[in-house]
Each structure stands twice: as C-alpha cells, then as structure tokens.
C-alpha cells in the first residue's frame, strides 16, 4: 500500500513539474515566433484563442509521456539501487522528454503550417492580428484535431524506447 502511495506522489510531482516547464517554454515560443513576429497585441482575443489551443494541444499530447517514464523507473527500481541503473533511468527520462517535447512542437508547427498553405487566399496571422475570432477558432480546431489524431502514434513511439527485459521466445 505504501508503494502505491509513493508511486502516486512521484507521478503527481512529475506531472506538475514536467507540465509546468513544457507549457511555460511552449508559451514563450508562441510569444516569440507568432505574437512578436506578426506584431500581434498581447490583449488580442483571437491570439488568445490560438495560443490556448496550442497550449491545450501540448498538454494533451504530453499527458501520456509520464507512463513510459514511470515504467522505466519501475523497471530500474526492481533491478536494485545501483548508481549506474539510476543514471540509466535518468537517461531514459531525458530521452522521453526531449523526443516528446520536440515532436509535440513539431506536430503543432506542421499542422499550422500545412493549414496556412492550404488556405492560399487567407493570411491567418494577419486575420488573427486583426482580431478575427472566426479564423482563430478554425485554426485552433485544426491544431487540437491533429493532436487528437496523432496521440496514440506518439505514445506508441515513446513506448518503443522503454528498456523492457528480454523475454525468451517459445517458438
């Protein structure tokens, strides 16, 4: 029972820590590469909608990365208290975080970029700068929808990095 409690505390702490860092860094990237690049005011409602959808997308996609991290930590804990195993766990944790954050940012960038290419007659960022809420909502829904579609693939890719012990084959 105590192990379950401690595992849940670790998971809770890991979720808050990773979530805060990833969402803050995502917000800073959005601020730099969208708001400042296109000269959008900070109090622009359309920009707030787009920014919120990107942050939601990142949070939605990052929500499952703690599972492979915790699986790696549990596998390493079962192996003993060897320092090299602890370093191995930190290596996998960093690998999961780095790969997942990079791919999540890439997914959002590609989805917005492809949508802006497909709508040749419309400059989405100019419309968002002019506080066109309809364009911001449509662009936001594209971001969220793509995130929903790719979540299982991202999780499957991350699971492939978990160092599961070799199981002998019967056949």
Secondary structure, DSSP 8 states (H G I E B T S, - for coil): -HHHHHHHHHHHHHHHHHHHHHHHHHHHHHIIIIIITTT--TT-HHHHHHHHHHHHHHHHHHTTHHHHHHHHHHHHHHH-S-HHHHHHHHHHHHHHHHHHHHHHHHHHHHHHHHHHHH-TT--HHHHHHTT-HHHHHHHHHHHHHHHHHHHHHHHHHHHTTS---------
